[in-house]
C-alpha cells in the first residue's frame, strides 16, 4: 500500500490550493484519513480528518477556510484550502488507516507535500 500526496506549491496569501492523497495497492477499505502539517521547528498537527462515513473535523485554525472530502471510488482524499495565510506554510502529510485483506487496520503516511504561502 502506498499513499501519494500531491498538490502543494507556492501561493500568495488569500489564494487556494487543493491537496490530494491517493492510496494504491491491495485495499479492502480506507477508514479515517487525516491531513497533518508540520512547520519548521513545530510539531506535526492535525489539520482535518474524515471518517469512512464522511464525518469531518477540523483544527480551529482552518475551520471555515479548508474542506476535506473523499472519493471512495478513487481511494482519494482531498483537502481544499482557501483563504490561505502565511501561517499555513508547512509540509502537509496525509495519514490513512487502511484495511487490507486478512490483516488488521494499519496506519500509512504519505510522503508530504510543501505548501508555501507568501504575504
ROKE-429306 format. One line per 5 residues: number of its first residue (from 1); their letters; for each residue x, y, z of N, C-alpha, C. Coordinates in Angstrom, 1 decimal, m for minus. Example, Ala and Ser with C-alpha at 12.3 -4.5 7.8 and 13.67 -1.06 7.14 Angstrom:
BEGIN
1 = as = 13.2/m5.7/7.8/12.3/m4.5/7.8/13.2/m3.3/7.8  12.8/m2.2/7.1/13.7/m1.1/7.1/12.9/0.0/7.9
// end
This chain:
BEGIN
1 = xxxxx = 0.8/m1.2/0.0/0.0/0.0/0.0/0.9/1.2/0.0  0.5/2.2/m0.8/1.2/3.5/m0.9/0.2/4.6/m0.8  0.6/5.7/m0.2/m0.1/6.9/m0.2/0.7/8.0/m0.9  0.1/8.6/m1.9/0.7/9.6/m2.7/0.0/11.0/m2.4  0.8/11.9/m1.8/0.3/13.2/m1.5/0.8/14.2/m2.6
6 = xxxxx = m0.1/15.0/m3.1/0.3/16.0/m4.1/m0.6/17.2/m4.1  m0.2/18.2/m4.8/m1.0/19.4/m4.9/m0.4/20.7/m4.2  0.7/20.5/m3.5/1.3/21.6/m2.8/1.9/22.6/m3.8  2.4/23.7/m3.3/3.0/24.7/m4.2/3.2/26.0/m3.4  3.5/27.0/m4.2/3.7/28.4/m3.7/2.5/29.2/m4.1
11 = xxxxx = 1.8/29.9/m3.2/0.7/30.7/m3.5/0.7/31.9/m2.6  0.1/33.0/m3.1/0.0/34.2/m2.4/m1.1/34.1/m1.3  m0.9/34.9/m0.3/m2.0/35.0/0.8/m3.3/35.3/0.1  m4.3/34.6/0.6/m5.7/34.7/0.1/m6.0/33.7/m1.1  m5.0/33.0/m1.5/m5.1/32.1/m2.6/m5.6/30.7/m2.2
16 = xxxxx = m5.7/29.8/m3.1/m6.2/28.5/m2.8/m5.3/27.4/m3.4  m5.4/26.3/m2.8/m4.7/25.0/m3.3/m5.6/23.9/m2.9  m5.5/22.8/m3.7/m6.2/21.6/m3.4/m5.2/20.5/m3.3  m5.1/19.9/m2.2/m4.2/18.7/m2.0/m4.9/17.4/m2.2  m4.2/16.4/m2.7/m4.8/15.1/m3.0/m4.0/14.1/m2.3
21 = xxxxx = m4.6/13.1/m1.8/m4.0/11.9/m1.1/m4.6/10.7/m1.7  m3.8/10.0/m2.6/m4.3/8.8/m3.3/m3.6/7.6/m2.8  m4.5/6.6/m2.5/m4.0/5.3/m2.0/m4.0/4.3/m3.1  m3.0/3.5/m3.1/m2.9/2.4/m4.1/m2.4/1.2/m3.5  m2.7/0.1/m4.1/m2.3/m1.2/m3.6/m3.6/m2.1/m3.4
26 = xxxxx = m3.4/m3.2/m2.7/m4.5/m4.1/m2.5/m5.2/m3.6/m1.2  m6.3/m3.0/m1.3/m7.0/m2.3/m0.2/m8.4/m2.8/m0.1  m8.8/m3.2/1.1/m10.2/m3.6/1.3/m11.0/m2.4/1.6  m10.5/m1.6/2.5/m11.3/m0.3/2.8/m10.3/0.7/3.4  m10.7/1.9/3.3/m9.9/3.0/3.9/m10.8/3.7/4.9
31 = xxxxx = m10.3/3.6/6.2/m11.1/4.2/7.3/m10.8/5.7/7.4  m10.5/6.1/8.6/m10.3/7.6/8.7/m9.0/8.0/8.0  m9.1/9.2/7.4/m8.0/9.8/6.7/m7.8/11.2/7.3  m6.6/11.5/7.6/m6.3/12.8/8.1/m5.2/13.5/7.4  m5.3/14.8/7.3/m4.3/15.7/6.8/m3.6/16.3/8.0
36 = xxxxx = m2.3/16.3/8.0/m1.5/16.9/9.1/m0.5/17.8/8.4  0.0/18.7/9.2/1.1/19.6/8.7/2.1/19.8/9.7  3.3/20.1/9.2/4.4/20.4/10.1/5.2/21.5/9.6  5.2/22.6/10.4/6.0/23.8/10.0/7.4/23.7/10.7  8.4/24.4/10.1/9.8/24.3/10.7/9.8/24.6/12.2
41 = xxxxx = 10.4/23.8/12.9/10.5/24.0/14.4/9.3/23.7/15.2  8.2/23.2/14.5/7.0/22.9/15.2/6.6/21.5/15.1  5.7/21.0/16.0/5.3/19.7/16.0/4.3/19.5/14.9  4.1/18.2/14.4/3.1/17.9/13.4/1.8/18.1/14.1  0.8/18.7/13.4/m0.5/18.9/13.9/m1.6/18.4/12.9
46 = xxxxx = m2.7/18.0/13.5/m3.8/17.6/12.6/m4.5/18.8/12.1  m4.7/18.8/10.8/m5.4/19.9/10.1/m6.9/19.5/9.9  m7.2/18.4/9.4/m8.5/17.9/9.1/m8.5/16.4/9.0  m9.7/15.8/9.3/m9.8/14.4/9.2/m11.2/14.1/8.7  m11.4/12.9/8.0/m12.7/12.5/7.5/m12.8/11.0/7.8
51 = xxxxx = m13.9/10.6/8.3/m14.1/9.1/8.6/m14.7/8.4/7.3  m14.7/7.1/7.4/m15.2/6.4/6.2/m16.7/6.8/5.9  m17.4/7.2/6.9/m18.8/7.6/6.7/m18.9/9.1/6.3  m17.8/9.8/6.2/m17.9/11.2/5.8/m17.9/12.2/6.9  m17.8/11.8/8.1/m17.8/12.8/9.2/m16.5/13.4/9.2
56 = xxxxx = m16.5/14.8/9.4/m15.3/15.5/9.3/m15.0/16.3/10.6  m13.7/16.6/10.9/m13.4/17.5/11.9/m12.2/18.3/11.5  m12.1/19.5/12.0/m11.0/20.5/11.6/m10.3/21.1/12.8  m9.1/21.5/12.6/m8.4/22.3/13.5/m9.1/23.7/13.6  m9.1/24.3/14.7/m9.8/25.6/14.8/m9.2/26.6/13.8
61 = xxxxx = m7.9/26.5/13.6/m7.2/27.4/12.8/m7.6/27.4/11.3  m8.3/26.3/10.9/m8.6/26.2/9.5/m10.1/26.1/9.2  m10.9/26.1/10.3/m12.4/26.0/10.2/m12.9/27.1/9.4  m13.8/26.8/8.4/m14.4/27.8/7.6/m13.5/28.2/6.4  m12.3/27.7/6.3/m11.4/28.0/5.2/m11.1/26.7/4.4
66 = xxxxx = m10.9/25.6/5.1/m10.5/24.4/4.4/m11.6/23.4/4.4  m11.6/22.5/3.4/m12.7/21.5/3.3/m12.0/20.2/3.0  m12.3/19.1/3.8/m11.8/17.8/3.4/m12.9/17.0/2.8  m12.6/16.2/1.8/m13.6/15.4/1.2/m12.9/14.1/0.7  m13.7/13.1/0.3/m13.2/11.9/m0.2/m14.0/11.3/m1.3
71 = xxxxx = m13.2/10.6/m2.2/m13.9/9.9/m3.3/m13.5/8.5/m3.1  m14.4/7.7/m2.6/m14.1/6.3/m2.2/m13.8/5.5/m3.5  m14.4/5.8/m4.6/m14.2/5.0/m5.8/m12.8/5.2/m6.3  m12.2/6.3/m6.0/m10.8/6.6/m6.4/m9.8/6.4/m5.3  m10.3/6.0/m4.1/m9.4/5.9/m3.0/m8.5/7.1/m2.8
76 = xxxxx = m9.2/8.2/m2.9/m8.5/9.5/m2.8/m9.3/10.5/m1.8  m8.5/11.2/m1.1/m9.0/12.2/m0.2/m8.4/13.6/m0.6  m9.2/14.6/m0.5/m8.8/15.9/m0.9/m8.8/16.9/0.3  m8.0/17.9/0.2/m8.1/19.0/1.1/m8.1/20.3/0.3  m9.2/20.9/0.2/m9.4/22.2/m0.5/m9.1/23.3/0.5
81 = xxxxx = m8.0/24.0/0.2/m7.6/25.1/1.1/m7.8/26.4/0.5  m8.6/27.2/1.1/m9.0/28.6/0.6/m8.5/29.6/1.6  m8.5/30.8/1.1/m8.1/32.0/2.0/m6.8/31.6/2.8  m5.8/31.2/2.0/m4.6/30.7/2.7/m3.8/31.9/3.3  m3.2/31.6/4.4/m2.4/32.6/5.2/m1.0/32.2/5.3
86 = xxxxx = m0.1/33.1/5.5/1.3/32.7/5.6/1.5/31.6/6.7  0.7/31.7/7.8/0.9/30.7/8.8/0.4/29.3/8.4  m0.2/29.1/7.2/m0.5/27.8/6.7/0.7/27.1/6.1  1.8/27.9/5.9/3.0/27.3/5.3/3.5/26.2/6.2  3.7/25.0/5.5/4.2/23.8/6.2/4.3/22.7/5.2
91 = xxxxx = 4.9/21.6/5.6/4.8/20.4/4.8/3.5/19.6/5.3  2.7/19.3/4.3/1.4/18.6/4.6/1.6/17.1/4.3  1.1/16.3/5.2/1.1/14.9/5.1/m0.3/14.3/5.3  m0.5/13.3/4.5/m1.8/12.6/4.8/m1.5/11.2/5.5  m2.5/10.8/6.3/m2.4/9.6/7.0/m3.7/8.9/6.8
96 = xxxxx = m3.6/7.6/6.6/m4.8/6.8/6.3/m4.8/5.5/7.1  m5.9/5.1/7.7/m6.0/3.8/8.4/m6.6/2.9/7.3  m5.8/1.9/6.9/m6.2/1.1/5.8/m6.4/m0.4/6.2  m7.5/m0.9/5.7/m7.8/m2.3/6.0/m7.4/m3.1/4.8  m6.5/m4.1/4.9/m6.2/m5.0/3.9/m6.8/m6.3/4.2
101 = xxxxx = m6.9/m7.2/3.2/m7.5/m8.5/3.3/m6.6/m9.3/4.3  m7.3/m9.9/5.3/m6.7/m10.8/6.2/m5.6/m10.1/7.1  m5.9/m8.8/7.4/m4.9/m8.0/8.1/m5.7/m7.1/9.0  m5.0/m6.6/10.1/m5.6/m5.6/11.0/m5.4/m4.2/10.4  m6.3/m3.3/10.6/m6.1/m1.9/10.1/m4.8/m1.3/10.5
106 = xxxxx = m4.2/m0.7/9.5/m2.8/m0.2/9.7/m2.8/1.3/9.2  m2.0/2.1/9.9/m1.8/3.5/9.5/m0.7/3.6/8.6  m1.0/4.4/7.5/0.1/4.7/6.5/0.2/6.2/6.3  1.4/6.6/6.0/1.7/8.0/5.8/2.1/8.3/4.3  1.7/9.4/3.8/2.1/9.9/2.5/3.5/10.5/2.7
111 = xxxxx = 4.1/10.9/1.6/5.5/11.4/1.7/5.5/12.9/2.0  4.4/13.6/2.0/4.5/15.1/2.3/4.5/15.9/1.1  3.8/17.0/1.1/3.9/18.0/0.0/4.0/19.4/0.6  4.9/20.2/0.1/5.2/21.5/0.6/4.1/22.5/0.2  3.6/23.3/1.2/2.7/24.4/0.9/3.4/25.6/1.4
116 = xxxx = 3.6/26.6/0.6/4.2/27.9/1.0/3.3/29.0/0.6  2.9/29.8/1.6/2.0/30.9/1.4/2.8/32.2/1.6  2.9/33.0/0.6/3.7/34.3/0.7/2.7/35.4/1.1  3.3/36.4/1.8/2.4/37.5/2.3/2.5/38.6/1.3
// end
